[in-house]
Amino acid sequence: MYRSILVPLDGSTFGEHALPLALSIARRAGAELQLLHVHAPLAAVYSEAAYFIDSQLERELKQRQQGSLDGVVQRLKTLSDVRVRPVFLEGAVAPTICETAHRTKSDLVVMTTHGRGRLTRFWLGSVADALVRELPMPLLLVRPGEAAAEFGNEPILKHLLLPLDGSPLAEQMIEPAVALGRLMDAEYTLFRVIRPVIPAPATLEGGLSATIWVQSMIDQMAALQAEVEKEARGYLESVAERLRARSLRVRTRLGMEDLAAVAVLREAASTPTDAVALETHGRRGLSRLFMGSVADKVIRGASVPVLVHRPISH
């Protein structure tokens, strides 16, 4: 259950696109919403211009940022009875967000995948990317739209897509996903990607048909492919049954693709999916390193919110 939800803001309309979903979650969970703005000193951001930055400019910028944060809080309080608390701090952005999430015992951090204000940087390349690797609690990333965020329109996540690679580490995302999904009576799709074993149809030099030997090899590969699919489906069903025993609505899907991230993005785009939930990495046996090959690409390519979580190694 969520008691405290942290929303980092950068003062831009892009950053505010995390608020409707954060508000929707907080209202359903009865949680407090903390809106955090971290002021990065201009001398640290623009080191090459440090000699030209005076204290008056710094104070005026901080006042505008504080005023912007207070304005957002007041707008939210007129729309909802969710408890909203502003937090204004100064320091390096990503470390300050991490420290605040720890200190306030936040259960969830919600933010846009990028947000660029007049004097801020792209978040995905710096802040969000660092938080994905450092936060111990789940991080929900929201892609901003072009228009201003509509605070009165609370999104509902009815379908969650959970990519699994067969490892216990990857399965650590299940509980954070269930915690989010239960608030909205969501359905869950467990999705596993396997690589194709069978190569393109074989022919011999000169365009001759495959010989008996070649055909035998193809038949063996087909049998191996069938075994891989059977194992993958059995694994997904075993996980699904555990969740169904908890009265959750779960289905399973199998994808075949050399690049797992491509399969996840295609599944999210072609089926009813309101959010993707996956561990930032999960490596055990022959499974892949999710952060390098899957999670990072899904975060950058998905058009729906992405819930990520850094697993605990044992």
C-alpha positions as CSV (number, residue, x, y, z in Angstrom):
1,M,0.0,0.0,0.0
2,Y,1.3,3.5,-0.8
3,R,1.5,6.0,2.0
4,S,3.8,8.6,0.5
5,I,4.3,9.3,-3.3
6,L,7.1,11.6,-4.4
7,V,6.8,13.6,-7.6
8,P,9.9,15.5,-8.8
9,L,9.1,18.6,-10.8
10,D,11.4,20.9,-12.8
11,G,9.1,23.9,-13.2
12,S,8.1,23.0,-16.8
13,T,4.7,22.0,-18.2
14,F,6.4,18.8,-19.4
15,G,7.2,17.8,-15.8
16,E,3.6,18.4,-14.7
17,H,2.4,15.6,-17.0
18,A,3.3,13.1,-14.2
19,L,0.8,14.8,-11.8
20,P,-2.6,13.5,-13.2
21,L,-1.4,9.8,-12.8
22,A,0.3,10.5,-9.5
23,L,-2.9,12.2,-8.2
24,S,-5.0,9.2,-9.4
25,I,-2.8,6.8,-7.5
26,A,-2.6,8.9,-4.4
27,R,-6.4,9.4,-4.2
28,R,-7.1,5.6,-4.5
29,A,-4.4,4.7,-2.0
30,G,-5.1,7.5,0.5
31,A,-1.5,8.5,0.2
32,E,0.2,11.9,0.6
33,L,1.6,13.5,-2.5
34,Q,4.9,15.2,-2.1
35,L,5.9,17.6,-4.9
36,L,9.6,18.1,-5.0
37,H,11.5,20.9,-6.8
38,V,15.3,20.7,-6.5
39,H,17.0,24.0,-7.3
40,A,20.4,23.3,-8.9
41,P,22.7,26.3,-8.4
42,L,23.4,28.1,-11.6
43,A,27.1,28.0,-11.0
44,A,27.0,24.2,-10.9
45,V,24.8,23.9,-14.0
46,Y,26.6,26.5,-16.1
47,S,30.2,26.2,-14.7
48,E,31.6,28.0,-17.7
49,A,29.5,31.1,-16.9
50,A,30.0,31.0,-13.1
51,Y,31.8,34.4,-13.0
52,F,28.8,36.1,-14.6
53,I,26.2,34.7,-12.2
54,D,25.4,37.0,-9.3
55,S,23.5,36.3,-6.1
56,Q,20.6,38.5,-7.1
57,L,19.9,36.4,-10.2
58,E,20.2,33.2,-8.1
59,R,17.6,34.5,-5.5
60,E,15.2,35.6,-8.2
61,L,15.3,32.3,-9.9
62,K,14.7,30.4,-6.7
63,Q,11.8,32.7,-5.9
64,R,10.2,32.0,-9.3
65,Q,10.7,28.3,-8.8
66,Q,9.2,28.3,-5.3
67,G,6.3,30.3,-6.6
68,S,5.7,27.9,-9.5
69,L,5.8,25.0,-7.1
70,D,3.3,26.7,-4.7
71,G,1.1,27.5,-7.6
72,V,0.9,23.8,-8.7
73,V,0.1,22.8,-5.1
74,Q,-2.8,25.3,-4.9
75,R,-4.2,24.1,-8.2
76,L,-4.2,20.5,-7.0
77,K,-5.8,21.4,-3.7
78,T,-8.7,23.0,-5.5
79,L,-9.3,19.8,-7.6
80,S,-8.8,17.0,-5.0
81,D,-8.8,16.2,-1.3
82,V,-5.5,14.4,-1.7
83,R,-2.9,15.6,0.8
84,V,-0.3,17.6,-1.1
85,R,2.9,18.9,0.4
86,P,5.5,21.0,-1.4
87,V,9.2,20.3,-0.8
88,F,11.8,22.9,-2.1
89,L,15.4,21.9,-1.8
90,E,18.8,22.9,-3.3
91,G,21.6,20.7,-4.5
92,A,22.5,18.2,-7.3
93,V,19.1,17.1,-8.7
94,A,19.3,13.3,-8.9
95,P,21.2,12.8,-5.6
96,T,18.8,15.1,-3.8
97,I,15.7,13.3,-5.2
98,C,17.2,10.0,-4.0
99,E,18.0,11.3,-0.6
100,T,14.5,12.8,-0.2
101,A,12.9,9.6,-1.3
102,H,14.9,7.7,1.4
103,R,14.3,10.3,4.1
104,T,10.6,10.6,3.6
105,K,10.2,6.8,3.2
106,S,8.4,7.3,-0.2
107,D,6.7,4.2,-1.5
108,L,6.7,5.3,-5.1
109,V,8.3,8.0,-7.2
110,V,6.4,9.3,-10.3
111,M,8.0,11.6,-12.8
112,T,8.0,12.4,-16.5
113,T,10.7,10.8,-18.7
114,H,11.9,14.2,-19.5
115,G,11.1,17.8,-18.8
116,R,12.9,20.8,-20.1
117,G,12.3,24.2,-18.5
118,R,14.0,27.4,-19.5
119,L,17.1,26.6,-17.4
120,T,16.9,22.9,-17.0
121,R,18.2,19.9,-18.9
122,F,16.6,16.9,-20.5
123,W,15.7,14.6,-17.6
124,L,15.8,11.3,-19.4
125,G,19.5,11.7,-20.2
126,S,20.4,12.8,-16.6
127,V,18.0,12.7,-13.8
128,A,15.5,9.9,-14.7
129,D,18.4,7.7,-16.0
130,A,20.2,8.1,-12.6
131,L,17.0,7.4,-10.6
132,V,16.3,4.2,-12.6
133,R,19.7,2.8,-11.5
134,E,19.7,4.1,-7.9
135,L,16.2,4.2,-6.3
136,P,15.3,1.2,-4.2
137,M,11.6,1.9,-4.5
138,P,9.5,1.6,-7.7
139,L,9.8,4.5,-10.2
140,L,6.8,5.2,-12.5
141,L,7.9,7.1,-15.6
142,V,5.3,9.0,-17.7
143,R,5.9,10.3,-21.2
144,P,4.7,13.9,-21.4
145,G,2.3,15.1,-24.1
146,E,2.4,18.3,-26.1
147,A,-0.5,20.1,-24.5
148,A,-0.6,21.2,-20.9
149,A,-1.4,18.5,-18.3
150,E,-5.1,18.2,-17.3
151,F,-5.1,17.8,-13.6
152,G,-8.8,17.0,-13.4
153,N,-8.5,14.0,-15.7
154,E,-7.2,11.1,-13.7
155,P,-5.8,8.2,-15.8
156,I,-6.7,4.7,-14.9
157,L,-4.3,1.8,-15.6
158,K,-6.6,-1.1,-16.5
159,H,-4.1,-3.3,-18.3
160,L,-0.5,-3.9,-17.1
161,L,2.1,-5.7,-19.2
162,L,4.8,-7.6,-17.2
163,P,7.8,-8.8,-19.3
164,L,9.5,-11.7,-17.6
165,D,12.7,-13.5,-18.6
166,G,12.3,-16.6,-16.4
167,S,14.6,-15.5,-13.6
168,P,13.7,-14.9,-9.9
169,L,15.2,-11.4,-10.2
170,A,12.8,-10.4,-13.0
171,E,9.9,-11.7,-10.9
172,Q,10.6,-9.2,-8.2
173,M,8.6,-6.7,-10.3
174,I,5.4,-8.7,-9.8
175,E,4.7,-7.4,-6.3
176,P,5.2,-3.7,-7.2
177,A,3.0,-4.2,-10.3
178,V,0.3,-5.9,-8.3
179,A,0.4,-3.1,-5.7
180,L,-0.2,-0.6,-8.4
181,G,-2.7,-2.7,-10.3
182,R,-4.9,-3.5,-7.3
183,L,-5.7,0.2,-6.8
184,M,-7.3,0.3,-10.3
185,D,-8.7,-3.3,-10.5
186,A,-6.3,-3.9,-13.4
187,E,-5.7,-7.0,-15.5
188,Y,-2.2,-8.3,-16.0
189,T,-0.5,-9.8,-19.0
190,L,2.7,-11.9,-18.3
191,F,4.9,-11.6,-21.4
192,R,7.9,-13.6,-22.2
193,V,10.2,-13.2,-25.3
194,I,12.0,-16.1,-26.8
195,R,14.5,-16.0,-29.6
196,P,13.7,-17.9,-32.8
197,V,15.7,-21.1,-33.2
198,I,14.8,-21.9,-36.8
199,P,16.8,-20.0,-39.4
200,A,15.6,-19.0,-42.8
201,P,14.7,-22.0,-45.2
202,A,17.9,-23.6,-46.3
203,T,18.9,-24.2,-49.9
204,L,22.1,-25.7,-51.4
205,E,24.4,-24.0,-53.8
206,G,22.9,-23.8,-57.3
207,G,19.4,-23.5,-55.9
208,L,18.9,-27.2,-55.2
209,S,16.3,-28.2,-52.7
210,A,17.4,-29.1,-49.2
211,T,18.8,-32.5,-49.0
212,I,17.6,-35.1,-46.6
213,W,20.5,-34.2,-44.2
214,V,19.6,-30.5,-44.3
215,Q,15.9,-31.3,-43.8
216,S,16.8,-33.5,-40.8
217,M,18.6,-30.6,-39.3
218,I,15.6,-28.3,-39.9
219,D,13.3,-30.8,-38.3
220,Q,15.6,-31.0,-35.2
221,M,15.6,-27.2,-34.9
222,A,11.8,-27.2,-35.2
223,A,11.6,-29.7,-32.4
224,L,13.9,-27.6,-30.3
225,Q,11.9,-24.5,-31.0
226,A,8.7,-26.4,-29.9
227,E,10.4,-27.4,-26.7
228,V,11.6,-23.8,-26.0
229,E,8.0,-22.5,-26.6
230,K,6.6,-25.3,-24.4
231,E,8.9,-24.5,-21.5
232,A,8.3,-20.7,-21.8
233,R,4.5,-21.2,-21.9
234,G,4.7,-23.6,-18.9
235,Y,6.7,-21.0,-17.0
236,L,4.3,-18.2,-17.7
237,E,1.3,-20.3,-16.7
238,S,2.9,-21.4,-13.4
239,V,3.5,-17.7,-12.5
240,A,-0.1,-16.8,-13.7
241,E,-1.7,-19.6,-11.6
242,R,0.0,-18.2,-8.4
243,L,-1.5,-14.8,-9.2
244,R,-4.9,-16.1,-10.1
245,A,-5.0,-17.8,-6.7
246,R,-4.9,-14.3,-5.3
247,S,-8.1,-13.4,-7.3
248,L,-6.1,-11.5,-9.9
249,R,-7.1,-11.5,-13.6
250,V,-4.0,-12.7,-15.5
251,R,-3.3,-13.9,-19.0
252,T,-0.1,-14.9,-20.7
253,R,1.5,-14.0,-24.0
254,L,4.6,-15.4,-25.8
255,G,6.6,-13.3,-28.2
256,M,9.3,-14.5,-30.6
257,E,12.0,-11.9,-31.5
258,D,15.8,-11.6,-31.5
259,L,15.5,-8.3,-29.7
260,A,13.4,-8.5,-26.5
261,A,12.9,-4.7,-26.3
262,V,11.4,-4.7,-29.8
263,A,8.9,-7.5,-28.8
264,V,7.9,-5.7,-25.6
265,L,7.3,-2.4,-27.4
266,R,5.3,-4.1,-30.2
267,E,3.2,-6.0,-27.6
268,A,2.5,-2.8,-25.7
269,A,1.5,-1.0,-28.9
270,S,-0.7,-3.7,-30.4
271,T,-2.6,-4.8,-27.4
272,P,-4.6,-3.0,-24.7
273,T,-1.8,-1.8,-22.5
274,D,-1.9,1.1,-20.1
275,A,1.5,0.6,-18.5
276,V,4.6,-1.6,-18.7
277,A,6.2,-2.9,-15.5
278,L,9.6,-4.5,-15.6
279,E,12.8,-4.9,-13.5
280,T,15.7,-2.8,-14.5
281,H,17.8,-5.9,-14.9
282,G,17.5,-9.6,-14.3
283,R,20.3,-12.0,-15.1
284,R,20.3,-15.6,-14.1
285,G,21.5,-18.5,-16.2
286,L,20.9,-17.7,-19.9
287,S,18.6,-14.7,-19.3
288,R,19.7,-11.2,-20.5
289,L,20.8,-8.1,-18.7
290,F,17.6,-6.2,-18.7
291,M,19.0,-2.7,-18.1
292,G,21.3,-2.8,-21.0
293,S,19.1,-4.5,-23.5
294,V,15.5,-4.1,-22.6
295,A,14.4,-1.7,-19.8
296,D,16.4,1.3,-21.1
297,K,15.0,0.8,-24.6
298,V,11.4,0.3,-23.4
299,I,11.6,3.5,-21.2
300,R,12.7,5.5,-24.2
301,G,10.4,3.9,-26.8
302,A,7.1,3.2,-24.9
303,S,4.2,5.6,-25.4
304,V,2.6,4.4,-22.1
305,P,3.9,4.8,-18.5
306,V,6.7,2.5,-17.5
307,L,7.0,1.2,-13.9
308,V,10.6,0.1,-13.2
309,H,12.2,-1.4,-10.1
310,R,15.8,-2.2,-9.2
311,P,15.8,-5.8,-7.9
312,I,17.4,-7.0,-4.8
313,S,20.2,-9.5,-5.4
314,H,20.6,-12.3,-2.9
